[in-house]
Amino acid sequence: GGLLLGGLRAEATPATQNPYEAVNQLGRVLVQVENNYVDPAPREKLVEGAIKGMVEALDPHSNYLPAEEWKQFQSDTEGKFGGIGIEVDGRNDKLIVIAPIEGSPAQKAGIKSGDQIVGIDGEDVLGQPLDKVVKRMRGGAGSKIKITVLRSAKGSASREQEQELKAENADAGAAPDAAPPERQGTTLTFELRREWIDVSAVRYKLLDGNIGYLRIKQFQERTHAELMAATAKMRSESKNGQLAGILLDLRSNPGGLVDEATEIADEFLATGGIYSMRHRGQIIEDLKARSGGAFIDLPSVCLVNEWSASASELLVGA
């Protein structure tokens, strides 16, 4: 039986549709692990792992972000964070400096492109997950950090240059150390003070023939504005104040903010769809290109590779 409410019969929810049945099952497994696993297992860690597994099982692109990871994601998309100011890349389980950011503590101290980060605050970080190493380098502006790098013999400075480097960076605490025998090159330790780092998402260059090269590293807040500012600068550098074409480089762009990618797509499109969002067969959002745009009359070529993902794919598809 059931109770009539407003003309509708209130029935008990079948067990197969009751979400608490699944929660009960999760609770039973949780108790088994806590009681029988060889090492103590913190309940918070177990529950977080269960939630992560549940969301990641949906498809390859869905993720659950705990509070700390969400905070870091926000700082990434804001393009501003406390750190030492280096662009890094993981290569064969090594964390390599691509380039120090202009005006950053890393550049002022003398960290160079090609340096391999091997230590943080005196602890060897070789073999540690790269995301954890990057996270450790970030921190509040004004806080101190020691970074040890391995500089290959090919890219290392001469003895005289290293002595100059040591003298110039006495305040930063940069000093060459002896490299372990299994590491080829010179290890240098830098004591840095973190600052607020503003990261630009756009690089540009005016190529021969008035071709505008625009590289978008990721889609973060103000990327569309940065792209338009870069375009204006290239036009001012060109002979006739105009561009003959655009080379848009999205290689290894992991994505980011969809709104920014949509605004950029609109600069290339005068009509047509940019993207639509669907939920179980229903279209809940359908964004169309508006008339006008900075690049609609220019021939354009887009570069992508296997690492161009998410919002990059949305922009290229549009």
C-alpha positions in Angstrom: 0.0 0.0 0.0 0.9 3.7 -0.1 -0.2 7.1 0.8 -2.0 9.5 -1.7 -0.3 12.9 -1.7 -1.8 15.5 -4.1 -3.3 12.7 -6.2 0.0 10.8 -6.4 0.6 7.5 -4.6 3.8 7.5 -2.4 5.4 4.2 -2.7 8.6 2.8 -1.0 11.6 3.1 -3.3 12.6 -0.4 -4.7 15.9 -1.6 -3.3 17.4 -1.6 -6.8 16.8 2.1 -7.1 17.8 3.1 -3.5 21.2 4.8 -3.5 21.6 3.9 0.2 21.9 0.2 -0.7 25.1 1.0 -2.6 26.3 3.1 0.3 25.7 0.2 2.6 27.8 -2.0 0.3 30.6 0.5 0.3 30.4 0.7 4.1 30.8 -3.1 4.4 33.9 -3.0 2.2 35.3 -0.1 4.1 35.0 -2.0 7.4 36.6 -5.1 5.9 39.6 -3.0 4.7 40.0 -1.1 8.0 39.8 -4.3 10.0 41.9 -6.6 7.9 44.3 -4.7 5.7 48.0 -5.2 6.6 48.6 -1.5 7.3 46.3 1.0 9.0 44.1 2.6 6.3 42.8 6.1 7.0 39.1 6.2 6.4 39.3 9.6 4.7 41.8 8.3 2.2 39.7 5.2 1.5 36.5 7.2 0.9 38.3 9.6 -1.4 39.7 6.7 -3.4 36.3 5.2 -3.7 34.8 8.5 -5.0 37.7 9.0 -7.5 37.3 5.4 -8.8 33.6 5.9 -9.2 33.9 9.1 -11.3 36.9 7.9 -13.3 35.0 4.7 -14.2 32.5 6.8 -16.2 34.8 7.7 -19.0 38.5 8.7 -19.6 37.7 12.4 -19.2 35.8 12.6 -15.9 37.7 13.3 -12.7 37.0 14.0 -9.0 39.1 16.8 -7.6 39.5 16.9 -3.8 39.7 20.3 -2.2 43.5 20.7 -2.5 43.6 19.6 -6.2 40.6 21.9 -6.9 42.5 24.8 -5.4 45.6 24.1 -7.6 43.3 23.7 -10.7 41.9 27.2 -9.9 45.4 28.7 -9.6 46.4 27.1 -12.9 43.4 28.5 -14.8 43.8 31.9 -13.1 47.4 32.0 -14.5 48.7 33.3 -11.1 50.2 31.4 -8.2 53.0 31.6 -5.7 56.2 29.9 -6.9 59.6 30.4 -8.4 58.6 30.9 -12.0 59.8 28.1 -14.2 58.1 26.2 -17.1 58.8 22.5 -16.7 58.3 19.3 -18.6 58.4 15.6 -17.6 60.8 13.7 -19.9 61.6 10.0 -19.1 60.6 10.5 -15.5 62.9 13.5 -15.2 61.7 17.1 -14.5 63.4 19.4 -17.0 63.2 23.2 -17.0 61.9 24.3 -20.3 62.5 28.0 -19.5 62.5 30.3 -16.5 59.8 33.0 -16.7 61.1 36.4 -17.4 61.6 38.4 -14.2 60.9 35.5 -11.9 63.0 34.4 -8.9 64.3 31.4 -11.0 65.6 33.6 -13.8 67.2 36.1 -11.4 69.0 33.3 -9.6 70.4 31.8 -12.7 68.3 28.6 -13.3 68.5 27.8 -17.1 66.7 25.9 -19.8 67.7 22.3 -19.7 68.4 22.1 -16.0 67.0 19.0 -14.4 65.4 19.4 -11.0 66.8 16.8 -8.6 66.3 18.2 -5.1 63.9 20.4 -3.1 64.9 21.6 0.3 67.7 19.1 0.5 65.6 16.1 -0.4 66.3 14.1 -3.5 63.2 14.1 -5.7 64.4 11.7 -8.4 61.7 9.1 -9.1 59.0 11.0 -7.3 55.7 11.7 -9.1 56.2 14.8 -11.2 52.9 16.5 -10.1 54.0 16.2 -6.5 57.4 17.8 -7.2 55.7 20.7 -9.0 53.2 21.1 -6.1 56.1 21.3 -3.6 57.7 24.1 -5.6 54.6 26.2 -5.2 53.9 28.1 -2.0 53.0 31.4 -0.5 54.8 34.5 -1.8 57.7 35.4 0.4 58.4 31.8 1.6 61.8 30.3 0.9 62.7 27.2 -1.0 66.0 25.4 -2.0 66.1 24.0 -5.5 68.9 21.7 -6.6 69.4 21.2 -10.3 71.6 19.0 -12.4 73.2 21.0 -15.3 74.7 18.8 -18.1 78.3 19.4 -19.1 77.1 20.4 -22.5 75.0 23.3 -21.1 77.0 24.0 -18.0 78.8 27.3 -17.4 82.6 27.5 -17.3 84.4 27.5 -13.9 84.8 31.3 -14.2 81.1 31.7 -15.2 80.1 29.5 -12.2 82.2 31.6 -9.9 80.5 34.8 -11.3 77.1 33.1 -10.9 77.9 32.2 -7.3 78.9 35.8 -6.5 75.9 37.3 -8.3 73.5 35.1 -6.5 75.1 35.2 -3.0 71.8 36.5 -1.6 69.9 33.7 -3.4 72.3 31.1 -2.0 73.3 29.6 -5.4 76.2 27.2 -5.0 77.7 24.4 -7.2 77.9 21.0 -5.5 79.7 17.8 -6.4 77.6 15.6 -8.6 77.1 11.9 -7.6 79.0 9.6 -10.0 75.8 8.3 -11.7 74.8 11.9 -12.7 76.7 13.5 -15.5 77.2 17.3 -15.1 77.2 19.8 -12.2 74.7 20.1 -9.5 73.8 23.6 -8.3 71.7 24.6 -5.3 69.6 27.8 -5.4 67.9 29.3 -2.3 65.0 31.3 -3.7 62.2 33.3 -2.3 58.8 32.6 -3.9 56.8 35.4 -5.6 53.4 35.8 -7.2 53.9 34.5 -10.7 51.8 35.6 -13.6 51.9 33.1 -16.4 51.1 34.1 -20.0 49.1 31.5 -22.0 50.0 33.0 -25.4 53.2 33.2 -27.3 53.4 35.1 -30.6 55.8 35.9 -33.4 55.4 37.7 -36.8 56.8 35.3 -39.4 58.0 36.1 -43.0 55.2 37.2 -45.3 53.2 38.8 -42.5 52.1 35.5 -41.1 51.0 35.7 -37.5 52.2 32.8 -35.3 50.0 32.3 -32.2 50.8 29.6 -29.7 48.2 28.9 -27.0 49.8 26.8 -24.1 46.5 26.4 -22.3 43.1 28.1 -21.9 43.1 30.1 -18.7 41.5 33.3 -17.6 42.3 36.2 -20.0 43.7 33.9 -22.7 41.3 35.4 -25.3 42.4 38.9 -24.2 46.1 37.9 -24.4 45.5 36.5 -27.9 43.9 39.7 -29.2 46.7 41.8 -27.6 49.3 39.6 -29.3 47.5 40.0 -32.6 47.4 43.8 -32.3 51.2 43.8 -31.6 51.9 41.7 -34.7 49.8 43.9 -36.8 51.7 47.0 -35.6 55.0 45.2 -36.5 53.9 44.3 -40.0 54.8 46.4 -43.0 51.2 47.5 -43.9 49.5 47.0 -40.5 47.8 43.8 -41.7 48.3 40.1 -41.3 48.3 37.7 -44.3 47.4 34.6 -42.3 47.4 32.9 -39.0 49.3 29.9 -37.8 47.5 28.7 -34.6 49.7 26.3 -32.6 47.7 24.1 -30.1 50.3 21.3 -29.8 50.4 19.8 -26.4 47.7 22.2 -25.1 45.9 20.2 -22.5 42.8 22.4 -22.5 41.3 24.5 -19.7 38.5 27.0 -19.6 35.8 26.3 -22.3 34.5 29.9 -22.3 38.0 31.1 -23.3 38.2 28.6 -26.1 34.7 29.5 -27.3 35.6 33.2 -27.5 38.7 32.4 -29.5 36.7 30.1 -31.9 34.3 33.0 -32.4 37.2 35.2 -33.7 37.7 32.6 -36.6 34.0 32.0 -37.3 31.3 34.4 -38.6 28.5 31.8 -38.6 27.8 28.2 -37.5 28.0 26.3 -34.3 30.9 26.3 -31.9 29.7 23.6 -29.6 26.6 22.1 -28.1 26.1 20.5 -24.7 23.7 17.6 -24.4 22.3 15.7 -21.4 20.7 12.3 -22.1 19.5 13.3 -25.5 18.5 16.8 -24.7 20.4 19.9 -25.9 20.9 22.1 -22.9 23.3 24.6 -24.4 24.0 25.5 -28.1 26.6 28.2 -28.8 26.7 29.7 -32.2 29.3 32.0 -33.7 28.5 35.7 -33.9 29.1 37.8 -37.0 32.4 39.5 -37.2 35.8 38.3 -35.8 39.4 39.2 -36.0 40.4 36.3 -38.2 37.3 35.4 -40.3 38.9 36.8 -43.5 42.3 35.4 -43.0 43.6 32.0 -44.2 44.4 29.9 -41.1 46.3 26.8 -40.3 46.0 25.0 -37.0 48.7 22.7 -35.5 47.8 19.9 -33.2 49.4 16.7 -31.9 48.3 13.7 -29.8 48.6 15.8 -26.6 46.1 18.5 -27.8 43.0 17.8 -25.7 39.8 19.0 -24.2 39.2 22.7 -25.0 41.9 22.5 -27.7 39.8 19.8 -29.5 36.7 22.0 -29.1 38.4 24.9 -30.7 39.8 22.9 -33.6 36.5 21.1 -34.2 34.7 24.4 -34.4 
